[in-house]
Amino acid sequence: MKYPIIAYGDPVLRKKATAIEPDEYPHIKELVENMFETMYAARGVGLAAPQVGMSMRLFVVDATPFDDDEPELKDFKKAFINATILEETGEEWGFNEGCLSIPDIREDVYRKPVVRMSYYDADWKHHEETFKGMAARVIQHEYDHIEGKLFTDKLSPLRKRLIEKKLNDISKGMVDVDYKMKFPNVKKGR
């Protein structure tokens, strides 16, 4: 099942998501598969639960599209439940990021190249792993979502002002996308 992706401006994207317990969500594998299906339909490499309107600490990533540059990313597909960043290390590097909730806007964002994570997978197995390069970047971007942060928060005040009108247009549904979205500031009955 494909979910509509929540657009910039919706309060769910600014809320720190809550942890989930195994008994609260017995159908977590189905939710994870639906999130992957939604992400693939929108041609994304990551999707967090808040982006589909659920304020829970869950995100999925598939960094396989970057395997030309980083061969170790071949088949890099994971679900992260109740993730926590334990450590971020290295010298920050820039990369032009985008976001399914903020279509048609891409900006250079600086992140550390190595991240150590604690998380559960869809089988509720605990992992503590270190990720590098593009995998680390995709994970950090999605992790920001469960913390109520967006990549635009990492931009300079000048860059934010320069894209402010585009962001407001997105929240009003004034953007052309080929996947289903929910816009917070679209008047009903239009």
QUIDAZI-V230345 format. One record per run of one state. SS is the DSSP state (2 for helix, 1 for strand, 0 for the rest). FROM is the first residue (numbers start at 1). LEN is the number of residues. If there is no record, write none. Layout:
ss->{SS/SS}
from->{FROM/FROM}
len->{LEN/LEN}
This chain:
ss->{0/1/0/2/0/1/0/2/0/1/2/0/1/0/1/2/0/2/0/1/0/1/0/1/0/1/0/1/2/0/2/0/2/0/1/0}
from->{1/5/7/11/15/18/19/28/42/46/49/53/56/57/58/63/67/71/74/77/90/93/100/102/112/114/121/126/133/147/151/155/157/172/181/183}
len->{4/2/4/4/3/1/9/14/4/3/4/3/1/1/5/4/4/3/3/13/3/7/2/10/2/7/5/7/14/4/4/2/15/9/2/8}
